[in-house]
Amino acid sequence: MKKLILASVLSALILPSFAHSDDGAVSLDLDKYRTHVKTLASDEYGGRAPLSAGETLTLNYIEAEFKKMGLQPGFGDEYLQPVPLAKVTADQNMILNIGSLNLTNGTEFTARTQQISDRVKLEKSEVVFVGYGINAPEYNWNDYQDIDVKDKTVIVLVNDPGFATQNSDLFKGNAMTYYGRWTYKYEEAARQGAKAVFIVHETAPAAYGWGVVQNSNTGVKFTLVDDNNNQGQVGVMGWIQHQNAKQIFAEAGLDYEQQKLKAAMANFKAVTLNTTASLTLNNHIERAQSYNIMALLPGSERADEMVVMHAHWDHLGTRVDKKGEKHIYNGAVDNASGVAGVLELARMFSLRAKEQPFKRSILFTSFTAEETGLIGAQHFAKQPPIPTKKIVSFLNIDGMNVNNSVDYILRYGQGVSEMEHYLNDAAKHQDRFVKGDPLPQNGLMFRSDHFALAQQGVPGLLFMSLGDTDPDYIAHKYHKEADDYDPNWTLGGVRQDISLITDILATLANNDDWPKWLEESDFKNRRAQDGK
C-alpha cells in the first residue's frame, strides 16, 4: 500500500502536465477523436460485425493508426491475433411448442445454440422450473438440489435472489452477482446436463428491454470452438417473454408470480411443470477467423510486465428485415467512442515515451465479438501474448461520456480490488468524486471484456457511461440503429475521462505495484495461484 500511495503522490506532481499539456503533441486532440468515431461509426463500416467487410475496414483503420504512432506489433510480429470462430446462423422460421402453446420466434421467444451442429432438436423434452438456476455453495444456495435435469428443458429467472428480495444479506442484495448473468445460467445448466434453457425476460431484473434480447439473440451469432465442437454446452440457449412464461405456468396449474416469490427463498425446490417442449434449430455453420488487434509500447525497465488499455471494436453489424430493408447498427457510443479513446491514449503515450519512456510496457488492444459474449476477450485471456500473471491490470473503455463533463466518475463494483484506490486518487486530482454504480442490479461488472481477464485473476477497471448522461440512450439507442455519431456532442466528458485514465495508466506504467483483489472470489484465488 505504501508503494501505491507514493505512486499517487508522484502522479499528482507529474502527470497533470502530461494529461493537460498545452503542447498539442501530447494533449488530447478532440478533432482526431471525432474523426475516429465518425469513421468507425459510419455506414461504410456497416456496424463493424465480426467476419464482415466492416471488420476488415475497422482493423485496417486501427492498424494504420498504430503504425503512424510508431507502436510495435503486440502479438509477436503481428498486430492481429487470430480468433477462430464458428459463425452460426439459425433458421429464424422456428416455433417453440410448450404444452398447447406455439410461440413465435423473435416476438415471444428467442433460441440459439453454440454447439457446432447442423441441427439441434428438442423433442417432447420435459420442462422444469429451477428458480434462478443457481448453484452457489458460498451462499448456501442450490436450485438444482434433489432434481435431475439431464436432457430436460429448464426455465430460469434472470438476475439473482438478492435483487428479487432487495435483502442486503442475500447474495449482494440489489447488486447483481455473476450468478445473475444470463451467461452463468447457461453455463450451470450445461453442468447439470440440461438440454435447453429458457430465461424469463423481465425488463427490471434483466436491465434491458425485449428489443435488446431480440437483436442480440437472433440472426448470425459467433462462438469459439473447443475440441469437442462445444457439445458440452447447453443445446438450446433461449429467452421467453414474461407474458408467455405466465401462460406456460398457468397451463401447469401454477401462478408464475407466486412461483417467482418462492424461488427467492432459501428453501425453494425445483418444480416439474408436467409439460414438454419441442423445437428444431436448423443451423448453417461456417468456420471462420476474426481478429483481435493490439499494439505495444515497450517498457524501458520491466518490459515483461504489462498494463493493458482496451476497448472492443465490434458492434451488431447490418441486418435485413423481412421486408428486405437494411438496418445498420453503427454503435457510435458502443463502442466506437471507446476505440477512439484508446487510439488517442495510444498516440499521447507513444509521444510521451519518446521524451521519457515508461518503465513497464503498455499494450493497446481492441477485441472482436464482445457483443456476442466477450469472445475475443476470452480467447485473449486464454492465449495472451504474455502470461496473465505478468499483466498488471486491464483498463477497459466501453462507451464514453460524449456529452458535457460531470463532477463524478462512475465506479463499477465496490471493495473488489485495489484498482478502486487508483480510481479514487485520479478522481481527486480532478476535484471529482467517485460515484457508485447507479444501477448495480444491471451487473455491468460482468458484461464487458475486462471480465474475461478478471476470470484469469487480472484486476481492472471498467470505464462506462452508457446512458448515464443521456436518459434516452438505453431506451432508444443502446443496441439500436439510433446509436449514431452526433456532431453536436460536446465531448466534455471525453476530455475529462481521458485525462483521468491517463493518470491511472501512467502511474501503473511507472510504479512497481501489483494491485490486489480485496474480496474473496475465484478471481483472487486465481491471482494467488500466480503468486501475485
MIKE-264245 format. One record per residue (C-alpha): x, y, z; residue in three letters. Coordinates in steps of 0.001 Angstrom, whole numbers, plus 500000, padded with zeros to 6 digits. Example, Ala and Ser with C-alpha at 12.3 -4.5 7.8 and 13.67 -1.06 7.14 Angstrom:
<recs>
+--------+--------+--------+-----+
|   east |  north |     up |  aa |
+--------+--------+--------+-----+
| 512300 | 495500 | 507800 | ALA |
| 513670 | 498940 | 507140 | SER |
+--------+--------+--------+-----+
</recs>
This chain:
<recs>
+--------+--------+--------+-----+
|   east |  north |     up |  aa |
+--------+--------+--------+-----+
| 500000 | 500000 | 500000 | MET |
| 502915 | 502376 | 500688 | LYS |
| 504025 | 501900 | 497101 | LYS |
| 500546 | 502815 | 495872 | LEU |
| 500421 | 505993 | 497977 | ILE |
| 503885 | 507016 | 496795 | LEU |
| 502904 | 506404 | 493190 | ALA |
| 499802 | 508526 | 493624 | SER |
| 501838 | 511381 | 495127 | VAL |
| 504249 | 511251 | 492204 | LEU |
| 501307 | 511120 | 489832 | SER |
| 499804 | 514213 | 491400 | ALA |
| 503089 | 516057 | 490953 | LEU |
| 503981 | 514947 | 487460 | ILE |
| 501025 | 513654 | 485493 | LEU |
| 498769 | 516704 | 485213 | PRO |
| 501358 | 518350 | 482966 | SER |
| 501121 | 515296 | 480710 | PHE |
| 497352 | 514999 | 480762 | ALA |
| 496622 | 518709 | 480401 | HIS |
| 499655 | 519875 | 478464 | SER |
| 499270 | 522892 | 476206 | ASP |
| 501693 | 521112 | 473898 | ASP |
| 499487 | 519767 | 471145 | GLY |
| 501897 | 516875 | 470653 | ALA |
| 500984 | 515293 | 473992 | VAL |
| 497482 | 516525 | 474800 | SER |
| 494145 | 515084 | 473766 | LEU |
| 493150 | 516109 | 470240 | ASP |
| 489339 | 516194 | 470133 | LEU |
| 489360 | 516716 | 466363 | ASP |
| 491226 | 513441 | 465925 | LYS |
| 488869 | 511806 | 468420 | TYR |
| 485817 | 512969 | 466446 | ARG |
| 487328 | 511705 | 463215 | THR |
| 487907 | 508265 | 464733 | HIS |
| 484327 | 507949 | 465988 | VAL |
| 482768 | 509384 | 462856 | LYS |
| 484756 | 506981 | 460654 | THR |
| 484282 | 503818 | 462699 | LEU |
| 480551 | 504503 | 463173 | ALA |
| 479896 | 505405 | 459528 | SER |
| 477515 | 503413 | 457358 | ASP |
| 480516 | 502432 | 455226 | GLU |
| 481719 | 500254 | 458104 | TYR |
| 478328 | 498563 | 458268 | GLY |
| 478086 | 498265 | 462055 | GLY |
| 481502 | 496555 | 462449 | ARG |
| 480242 | 492982 | 462692 | ALA |
| 482871 | 490265 | 463041 | PRO |
| 483637 | 488463 | 459771 | LEU |
| 482093 | 491234 | 457681 | SER |
| 483627 | 493761 | 455311 | ALA |
| 483255 | 496167 | 458236 | GLY |
| 485717 | 494100 | 460274 | GLU |
| 488357 | 494424 | 457567 | THR |
| 487834 | 498181 | 457328 | LEU |
| 487951 | 498547 | 461119 | THR |
| 491116 | 496510 | 461594 | LEU |
| 492872 | 498250 | 458720 | ASN |
| 491973 | 501633 | 460191 | TYR |
| 493177 | 500798 | 463709 | ILE |
| 496380 | 499154 | 462474 | GLU |
| 497180 | 502124 | 460261 | ALA |
| 496786 | 504453 | 463245 | GLU |
| 499038 | 502275 | 465430 | PHE |
| 501699 | 502278 | 462709 | LYS |
| 501529 | 506069 | 462374 | LYS |
| 502329 | 506273 | 466090 | MET |
| 505345 | 504010 | 465715 | GLY |
| 503893 | 501391 | 468065 | LEU |
| 505233 | 497867 | 467741 | GLN |
| 503070 | 494838 | 466874 | PRO |
| 501516 | 493480 | 470054 | GLY |
| 501123 | 489828 | 469079 | PHE |
| 504578 | 488603 | 468216 | GLY |
| 505444 | 490129 | 464866 | ASP |
| 501826 | 490929 | 464089 | GLU |
| 499258 | 493488 | 465159 | TYR |
| 496498 | 490916 | 464709 | LEU |
| 495730 | 487936 | 466931 | GLN |
| 493649 | 485328 | 465066 | PRO |
| 490450 | 484341 | 466866 | VAL |
| 488996 | 481117 | 465419 | PRO |
| 485220 | 481382 | 465333 | LEU |
| 482244 | 479474 | 464173 | ALA |
| 479575 | 481584 | 462537 | LYS |
| 476235 | 480031 | 463464 | VAL |
| 473181 | 481206 | 461548 | THR |
| 469934 | 479665 | 462768 | ALA |
| 466893 | 479452 | 460519 | ASP |
| 464571 | 482005 | 462135 | GLN |
| 461443 | 480250 | 460906 | ASN |
| 461148 | 478185 | 464083 | MET |
| 458308 | 477564 | 466507 | ILE |
| 458616 | 476659 | 470191 | LEU |
| 455910 | 474236 | 471265 | ASN |
| 455334 | 474076 | 475041 | ILE |
| 452154 | 472257 | 476018 | GLY |
| 449407 | 473704 | 473829 | SER |
| 451319 | 476920 | 473156 | LEU |
| 453008 | 477605 | 469833 | ASN |
| 455364 | 480520 | 470417 | LEU |
| 456685 | 482762 | 467646 | THR |
| 460410 | 483335 | 467308 | ASN |
| 461597 | 486880 | 467887 | GLY |
| 458428 | 488297 | 469371 | THR |
| 457669 | 485645 | 472008 | GLU |
| 460936 | 483754 | 472406 | PHE |
| 464463 | 483525 | 471060 | THR |
| 466643 | 480456 | 470686 | ALA |
| 470175 | 479815 | 469513 | ARG |
| 472987 | 477359 | 470072 | THR |
| 476758 | 477387 | 470351 | GLN |
| 477015 | 473671 | 469628 | GLN |
| 478595 | 473089 | 466238 | ILE |
| 475691 | 471108 | 464827 | SER |
| 473560 | 471498 | 461724 | ASP |
| 470508 | 470640 | 463775 | ARG |
| 469698 | 470771 | 467465 | VAL |
| 466365 | 469210 | 468288 | LYS |
| 464158 | 469266 | 471350 | LEU |
| 461550 | 466540 | 471101 | GLU |
| 458975 | 466464 | 473873 | LYS |
| 461605 | 467445 | 476408 | SER |
| 460319 | 467544 | 479989 | GLU |
| 460108 | 471110 | 481340 | VAL |
| 461297 | 472009 | 484846 | VAL |
| 461287 | 475372 | 486647 | PHE |
| 464553 | 475692 | 488581 | VAL |
| 464088 | 479173 | 490024 | GLY |
| 467181 | 481281 | 489436 | TYR |
| 469185 | 478293 | 488190 | GLY |
| 471956 | 478948 | 490719 | ILE |
| 474355 | 476559 | 492443 | ASN |
| 476403 | 478736 | 494821 | ALA |
| 477965 | 476886 | 497752 | PRO |
| 479387 | 480093 | 499251 | GLU |
| 475832 | 481430 | 499575 | TYR |
| 474471 | 478048 | 500694 | ASN |
| 472191 | 478025 | 497653 | TRP |
| 471450 | 475252 | 495167 | ASN |
| 468405 | 475444 | 492923 | ASP |
| 469340 | 472103 | 491369 | TYR |
| 469347 | 470195 | 494632 | GLN |
| 467306 | 466969 | 494540 | ASP |
| 466346 | 467376 | 490864 | ILE |
| 467788 | 465595 | 487832 | ASP |
| 467530 | 467808 | 484741 | VAL |
| 469618 | 465689 | 482378 | LYS |
| 468304 | 466133 | 478824 | ASP |
| 465423 | 468266 | 480132 | LYS |
| 464362 | 471841 | 479388 | THR |
| 464771 | 474223 | 482299 | VAL |
| 463074 | 477583 | 482771 | ILE |
| 465027 | 480055 | 484910 | VAL |
| 464675 | 483605 | 486195 | LEU |
| 467128 | 486353 | 485301 | VAL |
| 469259 | 488102 | 487966 | ASN |
| 469536 | 486588 | 491471 | ASP |
| 467568 | 486334 | 494757 | PRO |
| 469355 | 489333 | 496254 | GLY |
| 467867 | 491619 | 493629 | PHE |
| 464454 | 489978 | 493873 | ALA |
| 464214 | 490495 | 497645 | THR |
| 466369 | 493638 | 497990 | GLN |
| 467741 | 491870 | 501064 | ASN |
| 471344 | 493031 | 501553 | SER |
| 472091 | 489805 | 503461 | ASP |
| 471108 | 487636 | 500498 | LEU |
| 473804 | 487320 | 497832 | PHE |
| 474744 | 491013 | 497375 | LYS |
| 471298 | 492470 | 497732 | GLY |
| 470420 | 494883 | 494954 | ASN |
| 473832 | 494484 | 493277 | ALA |
| 473883 | 491653 | 490770 | MET |
| 476389 | 488851 | 491267 | THR |
| 477736 | 486775 | 488414 | TYR |
| 475100 | 484185 | 489334 | TYR |
| 472534 | 486640 | 487973 | GLY |
| 474017 | 486877 | 484490 | ARG |
| 472498 | 485033 | 481570 | TRP |
| 475902 | 483586 | 480712 | THR |
| 476057 | 481865 | 484108 | TYR |
| 472528 | 480448 | 483691 | LYS |
| 473573 | 478647 | 480507 | TYR |
| 476909 | 477502 | 481954 | GLU |
| 475351 | 475986 | 485084 | GLU |
| 472530 | 474308 | 483172 | ALA |
| 475135 | 472671 | 480939 | ALA |
| 476992 | 471401 | 484018 | ARG |
| 473707 | 469932 | 485217 | GLN |
| 473161 | 468154 | 481893 | GLY |
| 470137 | 470154 | 480687 | ALA |
| 469246 | 470057 | 477009 | LYS |
| 467732 | 473550 | 476847 | ALA |
| 467464 | 476705 | 478944 | VAL |
| 464869 | 479438 | 478612 | PHE |
| 465389 | 482573 | 480686 | ILE |
| 462235 | 484518 | 481511 | VAL |
| 462686 | 488102 | 480389 | HIS |
| 461584 | 490931 | 482637 | GLU |
| 462975 | 494379 | 481963 | THR |
| 463896 | 495397 | 485522 | ALA |
| 465970 | 492353 | 486550 | PRO |
| 467433 | 491914 | 483050 | ALA |
| 468309 | 495642 | 482880 | ALA |
| 467182 | 495953 | 479249 | TYR |
| 464045 | 495584 | 477214 | GLY |
| 462959 | 492751 | 474965 | TRP |
| 464312 | 494593 | 471920 | GLY |
| 467871 | 494095 | 473193 | VAL |
| 467231 | 490381 | 473711 | VAL |
| 465766 | 490093 | 470228 | GLN |
| 468568 | 492000 | 468498 | ASN |
| 471279 | 490154 | 470423 | SER |
| 469948 | 486606 | 470027 | ASN |
| 468531 | 486364 | 466516 | THR |
| 470371 | 486166 | 463225 | GLY |
| 474079 | 485442 | 462967 | VAL |
| 475912 | 484525 | 466196 | LYS |
| 479555 | 483717 | 466814 | PHE |
| 481297 | 481330 | 469171 | THR |
| 484721 | 479994 | 469994 | LEU |
| 485061 | 476290 | 469267 | VAL |
| 486549 | 473721 | 471646 | ASP |
| 487975 | 470291 | 470836 | ASP |
| 484515 | 468708 | 471224 | ASN |
| 482709 | 471179 | 468937 | ASN |
| 481067 | 472738 | 472021 | ASN |
| 478978 | 469638 | 472639 | GLN |
| 479473 | 470140 | 476370 | GLY |
| 477483 | 473388 | 476198 | GLN |
| 473730 | 473515 | 476586 | VAL |
| 471994 | 472679 | 473306 | GLY |
| 469402 | 475457 | 473240 | VAL |
| 470101 | 478900 | 474726 | MET |
| 466807 | 480734 | 474879 | GLY |
| 464708 | 483557 | 476310 | TRP |
| 460933 | 483730 | 476803 | ILE |
| 458758 | 486815 | 477082 | GLN |
| 457317 | 487392 | 480567 | HIS |
| 453680 | 487097 | 479439 | GLN |
| 454348 | 483816 | 477667 | ASN |
| 456049 | 482386 | 480752 | ALA |
| 452916 | 483225 | 482736 | LYS |
| 450879 | 481271 | 480169 | GLN |
| 453180 | 478263 | 480459 | ILE |
| 452840 | 478228 | 484235 | PHE |
| 449070 | 478718 | 484047 | ALA |
| 448738 | 475641 | 481812 | GLU |
| 450597 | 473735 | 484529 | ALA |
| 448094 | 474956 | 487111 | GLY |
| 450640 | 477310 | 488698 | LEU |
| 450803 | 481037 | 489259 | ASP |
| 454049 | 482391 | 487806 | TYR |
| 454286 | 485325 | 490211 | GLU |
| 453822 | 483065 | 493251 | GLN |
| 456482 | 480663 | 491967 | GLN |
| 458840 | 483596 | 491413 | LYS |
| 458397 | 484640 | 495051 | LEU |
| 459132 | 481096 | 496205 | LYS |
| 462246 | 480968 | 494000 | ALA |
| 463783 | 483816 | 496020 | ALA |
| 463563 | 481792 | 499243 | MET |
| 466382 | 479603 | 500513 | ALA |
| 464080 | 476569 | 500834 | ASN |
| 462978 | 476694 | 497171 | PHE |
| 462623 | 473360 | 495407 | LYS |
| 462551 | 472914 | 491650 | ALA |
| 459092 | 472362 | 490159 | VAL |
| 458228 | 469969 | 487334 | THR |
| 455705 | 471701 | 485069 | LEU |
| 454165 | 468485 | 483736 | ASN |
| 454567 | 469602 | 480153 | THR |
| 457057 | 469166 | 477332 | THR |
| 458940 | 471401 | 474921 | ALA |
| 459680 | 470799 | 471258 | SER |
| 461836 | 472908 | 468969 | LEU |
| 464104 | 472387 | 465993 | THR |
| 467105 | 474648 | 465445 | LEU |
| 468370 | 474340 | 461873 | ASN |
| 471781 | 475941 | 461627 | ASN |
| 474145 | 476999 | 458904 | HIS |
| 477693 | 476614 | 460251 | ILE |
| 480704 | 478413 | 458844 | GLU |
| 484213 | 478150 | 460256 | ARG |
| 485920 | 481483 | 460102 | ALA |
| 488607 | 483607 | 461652 | GLN |
| 488162 | 487000 | 463231 | SER |
| 490870 | 489093 | 464872 | TYR |
| 491855 | 490942 | 467990 | ASN |
| 494213 | 493821 | 467334 | ILE |
| 496978 | 495057 | 469634 | MET |
| 499996 | 497327 | 469630 | ALA |
| 502885 | 497512 | 472088 | LEU |
| 504673 | 500420 | 473717 | LEU |
| 507693 | 498643 | 475264 | PRO |
| 508755 | 499440 | 478797 | GLY |
| 512256 | 500695 | 479478 | SER |
| 512965 | 498755 | 482691 | GLU |
| 510380 | 495985 | 483173 | ARG |
| 509244 | 495294 | 479647 | ALA |
| 507931 | 491850 | 480642 | ASP |
| 505324 | 493490 | 482895 | GLU |
| 502331 | 494867 | 481056 | MET |
| 499416 | 497216 | 481596 | VAL |
| 496578 | 496777 | 479071 | VAL |
| 494450 | 499621 | 477704 | MET |
| 491412 | 498336 | 475845 | HIS |
| 488104 | 498907 | 474022 | ALA |
| 486203 | 496339 | 471930 | HIS |
| 485841 | 497234 | 468237 | TRP |
| 482768 | 495222 | 467219 | ASP |
| 479071 | 496012 | 467142 | HIS |
| 475946 | 494330 | 465736 | LEU |
| 476530 | 494851 | 462024 | GLY |
| 473868 | 495164 | 459317 | THR |
| 470607 | 493263 | 459219 | ARG |
| 467931 | 492903 | 456577 | VAL |
| 464354 | 492608 | 457802 | ASP |
| 461538 | 490548 | 456292 | LYS |
| 460652 | 493464 | 454022 | LYS |
| 464167 | 493490 | 452609 | GLY |
| 465036 | 496770 | 454308 | GLU |
| 468592 | 497239 | 455556 | LYS |
| 469274 | 498277 | 459164 | HIS |
| 472781 | 499327 | 460206 | ILE |
| 473735 | 499195 | 463881 | TYR |
| 476667 | 501593 | 463867 | ASN |
| 477429 | 501539 | 467593 | GLY |
| 478860 | 505059 | 467831 | ALA |
| 478871 | 505239 | 471621 | VAL |
| 479049 | 501446 | 471989 | ASP |
| 481881 | 501285 | 471219 | ASN |
| 483415 | 503474 | 468527 | ALA |
| 483725 | 506082 | 471271 | SER |
| 485870 | 503699 | 473320 | GLY |
| 488096 | 502688 | 470402 | VAL |
| 488650 | 506365 | 469611 | ALA |
| 489647 | 506876 | 473238 | GLY |
| 492190 | 504073 | 473096 | VAL |
| 493634 | 505451 | 469846 | LEU |
| 494054 | 508899 | 471376 | GLU |
| 495626 | 507422 | 474525 | LEU |
| 497991 | 505376 | 472361 | ALA |
| 499012 | 508470 | 470394 | ARG |
| 499569 | 510552 | 473539 | MET |
| 501548 | 507847 | 475353 | PHE |
| 503703 | 506997 | 472341 | SER |
| 504687 | 510655 | 472006 | LEU |
| 505351 | 510983 | 475723 | ARG |
| 507508 | 507844 | 475696 | ALA |
| 509836 | 509436 | 473152 | LYS |
| 510686 | 512076 | 475753 | GLU |
| 510549 | 509856 | 478839 | GLN |
| 509940 | 506104 | 478402 | PRO |
| 507573 | 504288 | 480729 | PHE |
| 509106 | 501600 | 482917 | LYS |
| 506502 | 498947 | 482181 | ARG |
| 505114 | 498019 | 478786 | SER |
| 501677 | 499218 | 477729 | ILE |
| 499565 | 497103 | 475395 | LEU |
| 496806 | 498899 | 473497 | PHE |
| 494135 | 496421 | 472449 | THR |
| 490789 | 496143 | 470705 | SER |
| 488999 | 492781 | 470638 | PHE |
| 486406 | 491151 | 468444 | THR |
| 482981 | 489719 | 469284 | ALA |
| 482408 | 491375 | 472648 | GLU |
| 478741 | 491759 | 471800 | GLU |
| 478367 | 488008 | 471312 | THR |
| 479696 | 487141 | 474775 | GLY |
| 483239 | 488522 | 475238 | LEU |
| 484572 | 486010 | 472728 | ILE |
| 487684 | 487909 | 471641 | GLY |
| 488480 | 488682 | 475271 | ALA |
| 488056 | 485042 | 476265 | GLN |
| 490466 | 483995 | 473542 | HIS |
| 492993 | 486655 | 474576 | PHE |
| 492660 | 485640 | 478246 | ALA |
| 493408 | 482023 | 477398 | LYS |
| 496135 | 482753 | 474830 | GLN |
| 497662 | 486115 | 475782 | PRO |
| 500896 | 487397 | 474230 | PRO |
| 502452 | 487096 | 477703 | ILE |
| 501298 | 485056 | 480716 | PRO |
| 498394 | 486682 | 482550 | THR |
| 500481 | 486668 | 485737 | LYS |
| 502608 | 489342 | 484014 | LYS |
| 499582 | 491553 | 483255 | ILE |
| 499387 | 494186 | 485986 | VAL |
| 495900 | 495447 | 485209 | SER |
| 493337 | 495673 | 482416 | PHE |
| 491704 | 499068 | 481810 | LEU |
| 488577 | 498840 | 479665 | ASN |
| 486545 | 501595 | 477978 | ILE |
| 483056 | 500546 | 476889 | ASP |
| 481075 | 503641 | 475955 | GLY |
| 482380 | 507112 | 476785 | MET |
| 480534 | 510184 | 478057 | ASN |
| 480309 | 512132 | 474792 | VAL |
| 478258 | 514867 | 476463 | ASN |
| 479198 | 517555 | 478987 | ASN |
| 481706 | 516949 | 481762 | SER |
| 480418 | 515893 | 485183 | VAL |
| 481763 | 516233 | 488724 | ASP |
| 481989 | 512487 | 489325 | TYR |
| 483327 | 509243 | 487849 | ILE |
| 481378 | 506007 | 487979 | LEU |
| 482803 | 503009 | 489843 | ARG |
| 481581 | 499531 | 488967 | TYR |
| 481758 | 497203 | 491943 | GLY |
| 482807 | 498115 | 495467 | GLN |
| 485531 | 496590 | 497582 | GLY |
| 486542 | 494403 | 494665 | VAL |
| 490200 | 495283 | 494077 | SER |
| 492847 | 497892 | 494865 | GLU |
| 492238 | 499350 | 491429 | MET |
| 489464 | 501265 | 493154 | GLU |
| 492170 | 503173 | 495086 | HIS |
| 493702 | 504272 | 491786 | TYR |
| 490293 | 505471 | 490648 | LEU |
| 489820 | 507402 | 493894 | ASN |
| 493209 | 509115 | 493595 | ASP |
| 492758 | 510066 | 489938 | ALA |
| 489304 | 511496 | 490658 | ALA |
| 490717 | 513633 | 493488 | LYS |
| 493308 | 515096 | 491108 | HIS |
| 490384 | 516395 | 489050 | GLN |
| 488296 | 517506 | 492041 | ASP |
| 485740 | 514866 | 491137 | ARG |
| 484119 | 512354 | 493429 | PHE |
| 483669 | 508627 | 492860 | VAL |
| 480040 | 507665 | 492419 | LYS |
| 478969 | 504082 | 492962 | GLY |
| 477292 | 502236 | 490123 | ASP |
| 473790 | 503790 | 489998 | PRO |
| 472387 | 500506 | 488680 | LEU |
| 474333 | 497709 | 490413 | PRO |
| 471457 | 495349 | 489672 | GLN |
| 472398 | 495507 | 485985 | ASN |
| 475631 | 493562 | 486513 | GLY |
| 477770 | 495730 | 484242 | LEU |
| 480828 | 494362 | 486069 | MET |
| 480269 | 491111 | 484166 | PHE |
| 479196 | 492456 | 480790 | ARG |
| 482377 | 493748 | 479178 | SER |
| 485783 | 492456 | 478127 | ASP |
| 487636 | 493131 | 481404 | HIS |
| 485594 | 490325 | 482990 | PHE |
| 487280 | 487646 | 480860 | ALA |
| 490631 | 488827 | 482251 | LEU |
| 489238 | 489013 | 485788 | ALA |
| 488350 | 485326 | 485499 | GLN |
| 492076 | 484748 | 484946 | GLN |
| 492933 | 486799 | 488035 | GLY |
| 493791 | 490131 | 486379 | VAL |
| 492222 | 493112 | 488230 | PRO |
| 490949 | 496026 | 486213 | GLY |
| 488600 | 498947 | 485834 | LEU |
| 485596 | 499476 | 483619 | LEU |
| 485057 | 502986 | 482259 | PHE |
| 481492 | 503097 | 481031 | MET |
| 478973 | 505895 | 480708 | SER |
| 476212 | 504246 | 478694 | LEU |
| 473095 | 506264 | 479330 | GLY |
| 474441 | 507997 | 482437 | ASP |
| 474359 | 511477 | 480885 | THR |
| 471751 | 510620 | 478233 | ASP |
| 468494 | 509313 | 479764 | PRO |
| 467282 | 508408 | 476287 | ASP |
| 470243 | 506191 | 475470 | TYR |
| 469289 | 502812 | 476975 | ILE |
| 465643 | 503037 | 475931 | ALA |
| 466124 | 504196 | 472351 | HIS |
| 469776 | 503889 | 471280 | LYS |
| 471522 | 501002 | 473057 | TYR |
| 471986 | 498163 | 470554 | HIS |
| 469694 | 500010 | 468167 | LYS |
| 470135 | 501896 | 464891 | GLU |
| 469931 | 505231 | 466693 | ALA |
| 473389 | 504782 | 468265 | ASP |
| 474947 | 507059 | 465636 | ASP |
| 477631 | 509721 | 465648 | TYR |
| 476271 | 513159 | 466517 | ASP |
| 478318 | 516256 | 465549 | PRO |
| 476602 | 518120 | 468410 | ASN |
| 478350 | 516046 | 471075 | TRP |
| 480289 | 518421 | 473325 | THR |
| 482863 | 515744 | 474309 | LEU |
| 483422 | 517414 | 477664 | GLY |
| 483141 | 514040 | 479341 | GLY |
| 485631 | 512509 | 476928 | VAL |
| 488190 | 515193 | 477721 | ARG |
| 487978 | 514720 | 481497 | GLN |
| 487801 | 510910 | 481402 | ASP |
| 490771 | 510563 | 479043 | ILE |
| 492706 | 512756 | 481475 | SER |
| 491662 | 510547 | 484395 | LEU |
| 492579 | 507349 | 482557 | ILE |
| 495910 | 508922 | 481596 | THR |
| 496643 | 509447 | 485285 | ASP |
| 495925 | 505818 | 486195 | ILE |
| 497634 | 504292 | 483170 | LEU |
| 500811 | 506352 | 483555 | ALA |
| 501010 | 505608 | 487285 | THR |
| 500734 | 501855 | 486743 | LEU |
| 503230 | 502003 | 483873 | ALA |
| 505837 | 503657 | 486110 | ASN |
| 505431 | 502067 | 489547 | ASN |
| 506117 | 498535 | 490766 | ASP |
| 502730 | 497924 | 492393 | ASP |
| 500655 | 494802 | 491736 | TRP |
| 497069 | 495756 | 492656 | PRO |
| 495411 | 493112 | 494810 | LYS |
| 491926 | 491661 | 494884 | TRP |
| 490108 | 492719 | 498064 | LEU |
| 487098 | 490424 | 498287 | GLU |
| 487195 | 486659 | 498417 | GLU |
| 486486 | 485308 | 494971 | SER |
| 487632 | 482929 | 492279 | ASP |
| 489481 | 485929 | 490793 | PHE |
| 491510 | 486405 | 493975 | LYS |
| 492261 | 482681 | 494170 | ASN |
| 493395 | 482635 | 490551 | ARG |
| 495779 | 485566 | 491137 | ARG |
| 497146 | 483910 | 494262 | ALA |
| 498000 | 480854 | 492181 | GLN |
| 500183 | 483151 | 490065 | ASP |
| 501950 | 484400 | 493191 | GLY |
| 500556 | 487947 | 492889 | LYS |
+--------+--------+--------+-----+
</recs>
